[in-house]
Amino acid sequence: MEEKNKNSLSYLFKIFLVTLRIGAFTFGGGYAMIPLMQNEFVDKNKWIDENEIVDVFAVAPSIPGVLAVNACVLIGNKIAGLAGGLVAAFGCILPPFVIMSVIQRIYLSFFSNAIVLGALRGIKAAVVALMISSVVKLSKQSFKDFIGVIIAVIVVGLSFLPSITGYTVNAAYIIIGAAVLGLIIKGGRAA
């Protein structure tokens, strides 16, 4: 798409509608949005490629704030500049804001309803399956060599450390450590 069209109102409105749909139909937090974002931004609209979305999901957790909003802002900014980032953030935030505003009014009766509890159990199972699907699909782009696999194994091990030892490693330290390790290894190869 030409640069002049990227900031047109119709283009920005399309970004808003895509992120609105992602925000409205995703349950389970930011990581549950990965398959929808990948489908919408990479597969359907071809606004970014698979390598770029892998980079977005590598950077988004290290930025203060909510993962889903961070990812939408990064992607929106990539495809349409600052206006695209703002529109994408608003589209992503609006549905949960409206839904939570309504739910908080009827919270007690809502979460004691057997039908709602059953639906939430089903949604949890679907979210796990979608996340596994995304991990498999994105791993093809992420693991370019054996070193990437080693770093991933170390990160997964550190992520499961709390359930084994009770000791928690801050996710920010894991991300920074993995980045530093990658730079050291990449720098060693370049020399």
C-alpha positions, 0 to 999 in steps of 0.5 A: 500500500502506498505511503499516502494511503497508510494514514488515510482514515479508511486505512486507520479505520481498518486497523481499528476494526481489526484490533477491535475484533482481536480485543473483543474475541480473545480470552486469556490475556495477551498470549492468547491474542497471538494466534489472532494477531498472527492471522489478522496482521500476517496471514489475512491483511499481510501488513507485516511478515512472520519474522516481524511478528516474531520480533513484536512478540519478543519485544512487547513483553519487555515494554511496561504495560499490557502485552496485548496493547504493547503488541498492537501499538508496535504493529499499528506503528509499524504499518501506519506510524503513530496514528496507526499505533494509537488507533490499534491501541484504542481498538484493542482496549475498547472491548475489554473496557466495555465488557469489564464495565458491564461485568463489574455491575453483575459480578457476583451473579455472573460468576456463580452461574453454572452456564457461565462457569462451563463456558469459561472452562471451555474457553480456557481449553481453547486458549491453551490449544490456540497458544500451543498452535502459535508456539509451533507456528512461530517457533519455525521462524524463531529457531534459526540455529541450535543456539536459539534452541538452547536459549529457548530451553534455558528460558523454559527451564527458568519459567518453570523454576517457581513450580519446582523450587518456589524461586521466581525469576523476574520475566524482565531478567529472563528477557534481558539475559536472553538478549545479552546471551544472543548478543554475546553469541552473535558477537562471538560469531562475527569476530 
